[in-house]
Amino acid sequence: MFKKLTKRLMLFLGNPKIKDFDVKDAKSVLVRSWSGIGDSIVMAAAVRELKKNRPDINVCVVQRSRSRDVFKDNPYIDKVYPYTFYHFLKLRNKADVYIDARDHMNAGNFLFYRVLNPKKVITGPRYSKYDVKMTDFSYYKDYKPADNAGRHIYDVMLDYFSGFNLKTEKRKYDLYVAEKDLKTALAFWKKGQKRVLLNICGSAKILDAPSVISVINDVQSHFNDLDIVIPYDEKTKEKSLALCGENGIQNARLSYKTTVKELFALVKSADIIISVDTGIVHIASAFDKNMVAFYEKNIFTNWAPIGNNHDVILCKSTDLGNGKAHYSFDREKATAAIKNRLAKI
């Protein structure tokens, strides 16, 4: 019964009369990114290209999660708002175009569209558990499915802005760090040592811990001037603490519990990043840092780091359930890549 009622509500909210509107005539654009930090970094780059091509457009971002910090202090974004009903009321009739990159459909989405009342909604593929399709809704009448297999996520994000006929440059991410945050991060590192930021897990991907321990201890036997720091948050704290235990990596230490802004500064202050495929890889790409990144082969095609200062170790992925994956890798290749990077610092 609940699903039937929800479906009826979605069909009611999602089918207003929509007038034709050419996005090239837009004076204001509101953007909602995917929720992850890495996702938001890529979307911020696409927004930059819009603003560079059309500096006359007012470009704002609305975001629910902590990745809102990705967009703050960005000179290409006019304002950042929380994703709340109140702020959509506040923005009512103020956005000509709403670019909604999230991938699900529910009644709440359509309610927010109604409140915002944009002249056009641009979206990507959307899914729902309520037995509805995108073609059931007038908001999505202009959606044209694209084959994104084998395409980098940067190009996928730019597709949301294709109606603006943007002329784009090479792939580039950018993040902005406050000077005080960078000073705090630099002060955290031990003086006179190579600053190594080691990130073995994200919310969904975990590097094989025994392999990481073996590789890092091997590397430490060749370099005696390494300060190895492991960042953590509440989702990764347990695994990070285990690595720093008696049977873990020798002389490694945890960073302060990092907020997003602190994490940006910590990455920027490091000499080398060693990380599984998470948002930290894309933060490091934005700062063009020395990096050894660990990827599952199929994901690498879409989410490869950008720039020239990285090595990629392809991993075998094992599904752990609950959306989590375990990554195993060739220890010799990883050790050689890390040693080579460190020798250049």
C-alpha positions as a Markdown table, in Angstrom:
| # | Residue | x | y | z |
|---|---|---|---|---|
| 1 | Met | 0.0 | 0.0 | 0.0 |
| 2 | Phe | 2.8 | 2.4 | 0.9 |
| 3 | Lys | 4.6 | 1.8 | -2.4 |
| 4 | Lys | 1.4 | 2.4 | -4.4 |
| 5 | Leu | 0.7 | 5.7 | -2.5 |
| 6 | Thr | 4.3 | 6.8 | -3.0 |
| 7 | Lys | 4.1 | 6.0 | -6.7 |
| 8 | Arg | 0.9 | 8.0 | -7.1 |
| 9 | Leu | 2.5 | 11.0 | -5.2 |
| 10 | Met | 5.6 | 10.8 | -7.5 |
| 11 | Leu | 3.5 | 10.8 | -10.6 |
| 12 | Phe | 1.5 | 13.8 | -9.4 |
| 13 | Leu | 4.5 | 15.8 | -8.3 |
| 14 | Gly | 6.7 | 14.8 | -11.2 |
| 15 | Asn | 4.4 | 15.8 | -14.0 |
| 16 | Pro | 3.8 | 19.6 | -14.1 |
| 17 | Lys | 3.4 | 21.4 | -17.4 |
| 18 | Ile | 6.9 | 22.4 | -18.5 |
| 19 | Lys | 7.6 | 25.0 | -21.1 |
| 20 | Asp | 10.4 | 24.7 | -23.5 |
| 21 | Phe | 13.5 | 26.6 | -22.4 |
| 22 | Asp | 16.9 | 26.8 | -24.0 |
| 23 | Val | 19.6 | 26.5 | -21.4 |
| 24 | Lys | 21.8 | 28.9 | -23.4 |
| 25 | Asp | 19.4 | 31.6 | -22.3 |
| 26 | Ala | 20.0 | 30.8 | -18.6 |
| 27 | Lys | 21.1 | 33.5 | -16.3 |
| 28 | Ser | 21.3 | 31.3 | -13.2 |
| 29 | Val | 22.1 | 27.7 | -12.6 |
| 30 | Leu | 21.8 | 25.6 | -9.4 |
| 31 | Val | 23.8 | 22.4 | -9.2 |
| 32 | Arg | 23.5 | 19.4 | -7.0 |
| 33 | Ser | 26.4 | 16.9 | -7.2 |
| 34 | Trp | 26.7 | 13.3 | -6.2 |
| 35 | Ser | 27.4 | 13.1 | -2.5 |
| 36 | Gly | 31.0 | 11.8 | -2.3 |
| 37 | Ile | 34.1 | 14.0 | -1.9 |
| 38 | Gly | 35.6 | 12.6 | -5.1 |
| 39 | Asp | 32.3 | 13.0 | -7.0 |
| 40 | Ser | 32.1 | 16.6 | -5.8 |
| 41 | Ile | 35.7 | 17.4 | -6.9 |
| 42 | Val | 34.9 | 16.3 | -10.4 |
| 43 | Met | 31.6 | 18.2 | -10.5 |
| 44 | Ala | 33.4 | 21.3 | -9.2 |
| 45 | Ala | 35.7 | 21.1 | -12.2 |
| 46 | Ala | 32.7 | 20.9 | -14.6 |
| 47 | Val | 31.2 | 23.9 | -12.9 |
| 48 | Arg | 34.4 | 25.8 | -13.4 |
| 49 | Glu | 34.2 | 25.1 | -17.1 |
| 50 | Leu | 30.7 | 26.5 | -17.2 |
| 51 | Lys | 31.7 | 29.7 | -15.3 |
| 52 | Lys | 34.8 | 30.2 | -17.5 |
| 53 | Asn | 32.6 | 29.9 | -20.7 |
| 54 | Arg | 29.7 | 31.9 | -19.2 |
| 55 | Pro | 31.0 | 34.3 | -16.6 |
| 56 | Asp | 27.6 | 36.1 | -16.7 |
| 57 | Ile | 25.8 | 33.1 | -15.2 |
| 58 | Asn | 25.1 | 33.0 | -11.5 |
| 59 | Val | 26.2 | 29.5 | -10.5 |
| 60 | Cys | 25.3 | 28.1 | -7.1 |
| 61 | Val | 25.6 | 24.7 | -5.5 |
| 62 | Val | 23.3 | 22.9 | -3.1 |
| 63 | Gln | 24.7 | 19.9 | -1.2 |
| 64 | Arg | 23.5 | 17.9 | 1.7 |
| 65 | Ser | 26.7 | 16.1 | 2.9 |
| 66 | Arg | 30.0 | 17.1 | 4.3 |
| 67 | Ser | 31.4 | 17.3 | 0.7 |
| 68 | Arg | 29.8 | 20.8 | 0.6 |
| 69 | Asp | 33.3 | 21.9 | 1.7 |
| 70 | Val | 34.6 | 20.9 | -1.7 |
| 71 | Phe | 32.7 | 23.9 | -3.2 |
| 72 | Lys | 33.4 | 26.5 | -0.5 |
| 73 | Asp | 36.0 | 29.2 | -1.3 |
| 74 | Asn | 35.8 | 28.3 | -4.9 |
| 75 | Pro | 36.0 | 31.4 | -7.1 |
| 76 | Tyr | 33.9 | 29.8 | -9.8 |
| 77 | Ile | 30.9 | 29.3 | -7.5 |
| 78 | Asp | 28.8 | 32.2 | -6.4 |
| 79 | Lys | 27.2 | 30.5 | -3.4 |
| 80 | Val | 26.9 | 27.2 | -1.6 |
| 81 | Tyr | 23.7 | 26.1 | 0.1 |
| 82 | Pro | 22.7 | 23.2 | 2.3 |
| 83 | Tyr | 20.3 | 20.7 | 0.7 |
| 84 | Thr | 17.2 | 21.5 | 2.8 |
| 85 | Phe | 13.6 | 22.3 | 2.2 |
| 86 | Tyr | 14.1 | 25.8 | 3.7 |
| 87 | His | 16.8 | 26.7 | 1.2 |
| 88 | Phe | 14.8 | 25.4 | -1.7 |
| 89 | Leu | 12.0 | 27.7 | -0.6 |
| 90 | Lys | 14.5 | 30.5 | -0.3 |
| 91 | Leu | 15.7 | 29.8 | -3.9 |
| 92 | Arg | 12.3 | 29.5 | -5.4 |
| 93 | Asn | 12.1 | 31.0 | -8.9 |
| 94 | Lys | 15.7 | 32.1 | -8.7 |
| 95 | Ala | 17.3 | 29.3 | -10.7 |
| 96 | Asp | 16.6 | 29.1 | -14.4 |
| 97 | Val | 18.2 | 25.6 | -14.6 |
| 98 | Tyr | 18.6 | 23.0 | -11.9 |
| 99 | Ile | 21.3 | 20.4 | -12.6 |
| 100 | Asp | 20.5 | 17.4 | -10.4 |
| 101 | Ala | 23.2 | 14.7 | -10.7 |
| 102 | Arg | 21.8 | 12.3 | -8.1 |
| 103 | Asp | 20.8 | 8.9 | -9.4 |
| 104 | His | 17.6 | 8.0 | -7.6 |
| 105 | Met | 13.9 | 9.1 | -7.9 |
| 106 | Asn | 11.5 | 9.6 | -5.0 |
| 107 | Ala | 8.7 | 11.9 | -4.0 |
| 108 | Gly | 11.1 | 14.2 | -2.1 |
| 109 | Asn | 13.0 | 14.9 | -5.3 |
| 110 | Phe | 9.9 | 16.1 | -7.1 |
| 111 | Leu | 8.7 | 18.1 | -4.1 |
| 112 | Phe | 11.9 | 20.0 | -4.1 |
| 113 | Tyr | 11.6 | 20.5 | -7.9 |
| 114 | Arg | 8.2 | 21.9 | -7.4 |
| 115 | Val | 9.3 | 24.2 | -4.6 |
| 116 | Leu | 12.4 | 25.5 | -6.6 |
| 117 | Asn | 10.3 | 25.9 | -9.8 |
| 118 | Pro | 13.2 | 26.0 | -12.3 |
| 119 | Lys | 12.6 | 26.5 | -16.0 |
| 120 | Lys | 14.5 | 23.4 | -16.8 |
| 121 | Val | 15.8 | 20.3 | -14.9 |
| 122 | Ile | 18.9 | 18.5 | -16.2 |
| 123 | Thr | 19.7 | 15.1 | -14.9 |
| 124 | Gly | 21.5 | 11.8 | -15.5 |
| 125 | Pro | 20.1 | 8.3 | -15.3 |
| 126 | Arg | 17.8 | 7.9 | -12.4 |
| 127 | Tyr | 16.4 | 4.8 | -10.7 |
| 128 | Ser | 13.6 | 4.1 | -8.3 |
| 129 | Lys | 12.2 | 1.2 | -6.2 |
| 130 | Tyr | 8.6 | 2.4 | -6.8 |
| 131 | Asp | 8.0 | 0.8 | -10.2 |
| 132 | Val | 8.4 | 4.0 | -12.2 |
| 133 | Lys | 10.6 | 5.0 | -15.1 |
| 134 | Met | 12.2 | 8.4 | -16.1 |
| 135 | Thr | 9.8 | 8.5 | -19.1 |
| 136 | Asp | 6.9 | 8.7 | -16.7 |
| 137 | Phe | 7.8 | 12.2 | -15.7 |
| 138 | Ser | 7.7 | 15.5 | -17.5 |
| 139 | Tyr | 10.7 | 16.8 | -15.6 |
| 140 | Tyr | 12.8 | 14.2 | -17.4 |
| 141 | Lys | 11.3 | 14.6 | -20.9 |
| 142 | Asp | 14.6 | 15.9 | -22.3 |
| 143 | Tyr | 16.8 | 13.2 | -20.8 |
| 144 | Lys | 18.9 | 11.4 | -23.4 |
| 145 | Pro | 20.6 | 8.2 | -22.2 |
| 146 | Ala | 24.4 | 8.0 | -22.9 |
| 147 | Asp | 26.7 | 5.0 | -22.9 |
| 148 | Asn | 29.2 | 5.9 | -20.2 |
| 149 | Ala | 31.1 | 2.6 | -20.4 |
| 150 | Gly | 34.8 | 3.2 | -20.6 |
| 151 | Arg | 34.4 | 7.0 | -20.1 |
| 152 | His | 36.2 | 9.0 | -17.5 |
| 153 | Ile | 33.9 | 10.5 | -14.9 |
| 154 | Tyr | 35.1 | 14.0 | -15.8 |
| 155 | Asp | 33.6 | 13.6 | -19.2 |
| 156 | Val | 30.4 | 12.2 | -17.7 |
| 157 | Met | 30.0 | 15.2 | -15.4 |
| 158 | Leu | 30.6 | 17.6 | -18.3 |
| 159 | Asp | 27.6 | 16.0 | -20.1 |
| 160 | Tyr | 25.3 | 17.7 | -17.6 |
| 161 | Phe | 26.4 | 21.0 | -19.1 |
| 162 | Ser | 26.4 | 19.9 | -22.8 |
| 163 | Gly | 23.5 | 22.2 | -23.6 |
| 164 | Phe | 25.7 | 25.2 | -22.9 |
| 165 | Asn | 28.1 | 24.1 | -25.7 |
| 166 | Leu | 31.2 | 24.6 | -23.5 |
| 167 | Lys | 34.7 | 24.8 | -24.9 |
| 168 | Thr | 36.8 | 22.9 | -22.4 |
| 169 | Glu | 40.5 | 22.6 | -21.7 |
| 170 | Lys | 42.4 | 19.5 | -20.5 |
| 171 | Arg | 41.1 | 17.7 | -17.4 |
| 172 | Lys | 42.0 | 19.5 | -14.2 |
| 173 | Tyr | 40.7 | 19.6 | -10.7 |
| 174 | Asp | 41.1 | 22.4 | -8.3 |
| 175 | Leu | 40.7 | 22.8 | -4.5 |
| 176 | Tyr | 41.2 | 25.8 | -2.3 |
| 177 | Val | 42.9 | 25.5 | 1.2 |
| 178 | Ala | 43.0 | 28.3 | 3.8 |
| 179 | Glu | 46.5 | 29.3 | 4.8 |
| 180 | Lys | 45.8 | 28.7 | 8.5 |
| 181 | Asp | 44.7 | 25.1 | 7.7 |
| 182 | Leu | 47.8 | 24.4 | 5.7 |
| 183 | Lys | 50.0 | 25.8 | 8.5 |
| 184 | Thr | 48.3 | 23.5 | 11.0 |
| 185 | Ala | 48.8 | 20.5 | 8.7 |
| 186 | Leu | 52.5 | 21.3 | 8.1 |
| 187 | Ala | 53.1 | 21.7 | 11.9 |
| 188 | Phe | 51.6 | 18.2 | 12.4 |
| 189 | Trp | 54.4 | 16.5 | 10.4 |
| 190 | Lys | 57.8 | 15.6 | 11.8 |
| 191 | Lys | 60.4 | 18.0 | 10.7 |
| 192 | Gly | 63.2 | 16.8 | 8.3 |
| 193 | Gln | 61.4 | 13.7 | 7.2 |
| 194 | Lys | 59.5 | 12.7 | 4.0 |
| 195 | Arg | 55.8 | 13.2 | 4.6 |
| 196 | Val | 53.9 | 10.0 | 3.7 |
| 197 | Leu | 50.1 | 10.0 | 3.8 |
| 198 | Leu | 48.9 | 6.4 | 3.9 |
| 199 | Asn | 45.2 | 5.7 | 3.3 |
| 200 | Ile | 44.3 | 2.0 | 3.2 |
| 201 | Cys | 40.5 | 2.3 | 3.4 |
| 202 | Gly | 37.5 | 4.3 | 2.5 |
| 203 | Ser | 33.9 | 3.8 | 3.4 |
| 204 | Ala | 33.5 | 1.0 | 0.8 |
| 205 | Lys | 37.0 | -0.1 | -0.2 |
| 206 | Ile | 39.7 | -1.8 | 1.9 |
| 207 | Leu | 43.3 | -2.7 | 1.0 |
| 208 | Asp | 44.5 | -6.0 | 2.1 |
| 209 | Ala | 46.1 | -5.1 | 5.5 |
| 210 | Pro | 48.9 | -7.8 | 5.7 |
| 211 | Ser | 50.0 | -6.8 | 2.2 |
| 212 | Val | 50.1 | -3.1 | 3.2 |
| 213 | Ile | 52.1 | -3.9 | 6.3 |
| 214 | Ser | 54.6 | -6.0 | 4.3 |
| 215 | Val | 55.0 | -3.3 | 1.7 |
| 216 | Ile | 55.4 | -0.4 | 4.1 |
| 217 | Asn | 57.8 | -2.2 | 6.4 |
| 218 | Asp | 59.9 | -3.1 | 3.3 |
| 219 | Val | 59.9 | 0.5 | 2.2 |
| 220 | Gln | 60.9 | 1.6 | 5.7 |
| 221 | Ser | 63.9 | -0.7 | 5.6 |
| 222 | His | 65.3 | 1.3 | 2.7 |
| 223 | Phe | 64.2 | 4.8 | 3.9 |
| 224 | Asn | 64.8 | 5.8 | 7.5 |
| 225 | Asp | 63.4 | 9.3 | 7.1 |
| 226 | Leu | 59.7 | 8.6 | 6.7 |
| 227 | Asp | 56.9 | 10.2 | 8.7 |
| 228 | Ile | 53.9 | 7.9 | 7.9 |
| 229 | Val | 50.6 | 9.4 | 8.8 |
| 230 | Ile | 47.2 | 7.6 | 8.5 |
| 231 | Pro | 44.1 | 9.9 | 8.2 |
| 232 | Tyr | 40.9 | 8.7 | 9.7 |
| 233 | Asp | 37.3 | 9.5 | 10.3 |
| 234 | Glu | 34.6 | 7.6 | 12.2 |
| 235 | Lys | 34.0 | 5.2 | 9.3 |
| 236 | Thr | 37.7 | 4.3 | 9.0 |
| 237 | Lys | 38.9 | 4.7 | 12.6 |
| 238 | Glu | 38.8 | 1.0 | 13.5 |
| 239 | Lys | 40.9 | -0.2 | 10.6 |
| 240 | Ser | 43.3 | 2.7 | 11.0 |
| 241 | Leu | 43.8 | 2.0 | 14.7 |
| 242 | Ala | 44.4 | -1.7 | 13.9 |
| 243 | Leu | 47.2 | -0.8 | 11.5 |
| 244 | Cys | 48.9 | 1.3 | 14.1 |
| 245 | Gly | 48.8 | -1.6 | 16.7 |
| 246 | Glu | 51.6 | -3.7 | 17.9 |
| 247 | Asn | 51.4 | -6.0 | 14.8 |
| 248 | Gly | 50.9 | -3.1 | 12.4 |
| 249 | Ile | 53.1 | -0.8 | 10.5 |
| 250 | Gln | 56.2 | 0.2 | 12.4 |
| 251 | Asn | 56.3 | 3.9 | 13.5 |
| 252 | Ala | 53.1 | 4.9 | 11.7 |
| 253 | Arg | 50.8 | 7.3 | 13.5 |
| 254 | Leu | 47.3 | 8.5 | 13.1 |
| 255 | Ser | 46.5 | 12.0 | 12.0 |
| 256 | Tyr | 44.1 | 14.2 | 14.0 |
| 257 | Lys | 40.6 | 13.2 | 13.2 |
| 258 | Thr | 40.2 | 15.0 | 9.9 |
| 259 | Thr | 37.4 | 17.3 | 8.9 |
| 260 | Val | 37.1 | 17.7 | 5.1 |
| 261 | Lys | 39.0 | 21.0 | 5.1 |
| 262 | Glu | 41.7 | 19.6 | 7.3 |
| 263 | Leu | 42.0 | 16.6 | 5.0 |
| 264 | Phe | 42.5 | 18.9 | 2.0 |
| 265 | Ala | 45.3 | 20.6 | 3.9 |
| 266 | Leu | 46.9 | 17.4 | 5.1 |
| 267 | Val | 47.0 | 16.0 | 1.5 |
| 268 | Lys | 48.4 | 19.3 | 0.2 |
| 269 | Ser | 51.1 | 19.3 | 2.8 |
| 270 | Ala | 52.2 | 15.7 | 2.2 |
| 271 | Asp | 55.2 | 14.7 | 0.0 |
| 272 | Ile | 53.6 | 11.5 | -1.3 |
| 273 | Ile | 50.1 | 9.9 | -1.1 |
| 274 | Ile | 49.6 | 6.2 | -0.9 |
| 275 | Ser | 45.9 | 5.5 | -1.2 |
| 276 | Val | 43.1 | 3.1 | -2.2 |
| 277 | Asp | 40.6 | 4.5 | -4.7 |
| 278 | Thr | 38.7 | 7.0 | -2.5 |
| 279 | Gly | 38.2 | 10.8 | -2.4 |
| 280 | Ile | 41.8 | 11.3 | -1.2 |
| 281 | Val | 43.0 | 10.2 | -4.7 |
| 282 | His | 41.1 | 13.0 | -6.3 |
| 283 | Ile | 42.2 | 15.5 | -3.6 |
| 284 | Ala | 45.8 | 14.5 | -4.4 |
| 285 | Ser | 45.1 | 14.9 | -8.1 |
| 286 | Ala | 43.8 | 18.4 | -7.6 |
| 287 | Phe | 47.1 | 19.3 | -5.9 |
| 288 | Asp | 49.2 | 17.3 | -8.4 |
| 289 | Lys | 50.8 | 15.4 | -5.6 |
| 290 | Asn | 53.2 | 12.4 | -5.9 |
| 291 | Met | 50.9 | 9.4 | -5.5 |
| 292 | Val | 50.6 | 5.6 | -5.7 |
| 293 | Ala | 47.0 | 4.7 | -6.0 |
| 294 | Phe | 45.3 | 1.3 | -5.8 |
| 295 | Tyr | 42.4 | 0.6 | -8.1 |
| 296 | Glu | 40.1 | -2.3 | -9.1 |
| 297 | Lys | 40.6 | -2.6 | -12.9 |
| 298 | Asn | 36.9 | -1.9 | -13.9 |
| 299 | Ile | 36.7 | 1.1 | -11.7 |
| 300 | Phe | 40.0 | 2.5 | -12.9 |
| 301 | Thr | 38.6 | 3.1 | -16.4 |
| 302 | Asn | 36.1 | 5.6 | -15.1 |
| 303 | Trp | 37.8 | 7.0 | -12.0 |
| 304 | Ala | 41.5 | 7.1 | -12.9 |
| 305 | Pro | 43.5 | 9.9 | -11.2 |
| 306 | Ile | 44.5 | 12.8 | -13.4 |
| 307 | Gly | 47.8 | 14.5 | -13.9 |
| 308 | Asn | 51.3 | 13.0 | -14.4 |
| 309 | Asn | 52.6 | 12.4 | -10.9 |
| 310 | His | 51.0 | 9.1 | -10.1 |
| 311 | Asp | 51.4 | 5.3 | -10.4 |
| 312 | Val | 48.4 | 3.0 | -10.4 |
| 313 | Ile | 48.5 | -0.5 | -8.9 |
| 314 | Leu | 45.6 | -2.6 | -10.3 |
| 315 | Cys | 44.0 | -4.8 | -7.7 |
| 316 | Lys | 41.7 | -7.9 | -7.5 |
| 317 | Ser | 38.4 | -7.0 | -5.8 |
| 318 | Thr | 36.5 | -9.3 | -3.5 |
| 319 | Asp | 33.0 | -8.5 | -2.5 |
| 320 | Leu | 32.6 | -8.3 | 1.3 |
| 321 | Gly | 28.8 | -7.6 | 1.2 |
| 322 | Asn | 27.1 | -4.4 | 2.4 |
| 323 | Gly | 28.6 | -2.5 | -0.5 |
| 324 | Lys | 32.2 | -3.1 | 0.7 |
| 325 | Ala | 35.1 | -4.6 | -1.3 |
| 326 | His | 38.5 | -6.0 | -0.3 |
| 327 | Tyr | 41.4 | -5.2 | -2.6 |
| 328 | Ser | 44.4 | -7.5 | -2.9 |
| 329 | Phe | 47.4 | -6.5 | -5.0 |
| 330 | Asp | 50.9 | -7.5 | -6.1 |
| 331 | Arg | 53.3 | -6.5 | -3.3 |
| 332 | Glu | 56.4 | -6.4 | -5.4 |
| 333 | Lys | 54.8 | -3.9 | -7.9 |
| 334 | Ala | 53.5 | -1.7 | -5.1 |
| 335 | Thr | 56.8 | -1.7 | -3.2 |
| 336 | Ala | 58.8 | -0.8 | -6.4 |
| 337 | Ala | 56.4 | 2.0 | -7.2 |
| 338 | Ile | 56.5 | 3.5 | -3.7 |
| 339 | Lys | 60.3 | 3.3 | -3.5 |
| 340 | Asn | 60.7 | 4.9 | -6.9 |
| 341 | Arg | 58.4 | 7.8 | -5.9 |
| 342 | Leu | 60.2 | 8.3 | -2.6 |
| 343 | Ala | 63.6 | 8.3 | -4.3 |
| 344 | Lys | 62.6 | 11.3 | -6.3 |
| 345 | Ile | 61.5 | 13.4 | -3.3 |
